[in-house]
């Protein structure tokens, strides 16, 4: 589910490339991630491509870094734990902060931007 601003545009909080661990085979795949307001992380095979899946952050548990792999962090939901890898420690920290703020409903208005 995508949210809209008052002008009907999708509100993007953060977007970029992350590696995501698969749910079944546990292989790592590079995915284009879009964190949208409210509380939804959607992932795509490529930028502008078909949706591969989404993660609802509403009511999810911990979102934090882990030593599983370099620059790795995870998101715990009711159904599963999602693992992601960023390309740098700074990027991982930025994603964890954005995901946590989205989950907690504490996103600063200045950090959101409308896109078409």
N, C-alpha and C positions, 0 to 999 in steps of 0.2 A: 504494500500500500504506500503510495506516495502522497506527501502533503503538498499543499499549495499555499502560496502567499495570497494576499488579498487580490492581486492582479491575475491569479490563476497559474503562476509560474512555479515550477518545482524549486524548493529551497534546498540548496546544496550546502552542507556544513564543511565537508572535506572530501577530497577525492585524490586518487593516485594508485600506483601499482603496489601490491603486496603479494607475497606468496601465501597460499592457503593450503593447509593440510586436508586431504580428502577424508571423507567420513568412512568410506568403506576400505579402500586399499591403502590409505595412509601415505599416498604419494603427494608430493608438493607441486602445486601448479601456480603459475603466475596469473593473477587476476586483477582486473581493473575494479577498484573499490569505490563506491559512492556512499558516503554517509549523508543521509538526508533527514530533515526535520519533519516529524518527530520520531526519533528512536529507531531508525531503520538503516541497516548496512546492507546494500545490494552489491552483488559481485557479478562481473561480466568476464567472458573469455578474452575480449579485447575492448578497447575504448570505443564506445558507440555501438557495440555489438549486442547480441541477444543476452538477456538476463539468464545467468546460470543458477542463481539462488539469492536468498536474502536471510538476514539474521535480525530478528526483532530484539531490540535492547530493552524493551519494556519489561520491567521486573526481573531482568537477568542478574546474575550474581557477580562475582569478581571479574574485573578487567585489569590484568596486570602483566608485568613482564615475567619471563621464565628463562631458565638456563637450558631448556630443551634444545635450542639451537641459538646461534648468534643473532641478536636483534629480534628475538622471538617474544611474542606476547599471546595471551589467550583471553577468550570471552566465554564465560560459563552461562549457558542458558538451561532452561528446563529440560530440553531434549538432548543436548550434547555440549561438549566443550570444543570450541573452535580455536585452532592455533594459526597464527599468522607470523610471517617474517617480513620485516621492513629492510630497506637497503642500508640503513644506518641506525645507530643508537638514538640520534636526535629524531629521526623520522618515527621510530618505534614509540618514543616518549610522546611525540606529538599526537600520534594515533590513539594511544592509551588515554591521554588527556581529553581528546575530542570525543572518543567513545564514552568515557566516563561522564563527561558533561552532558552528552546527549541522553544517556541513561538516566541521569539524575535530574534532568530538566534545568540545568544551570548554564546553558549556552549563552555566551554574551552575544547580544544582537549584532554587534559590529563584526563578528566572525562569520556570520551567515551571509550568503549572497544568492541572489536569484539568478537562475540561468534559464535559457529557453531550450 
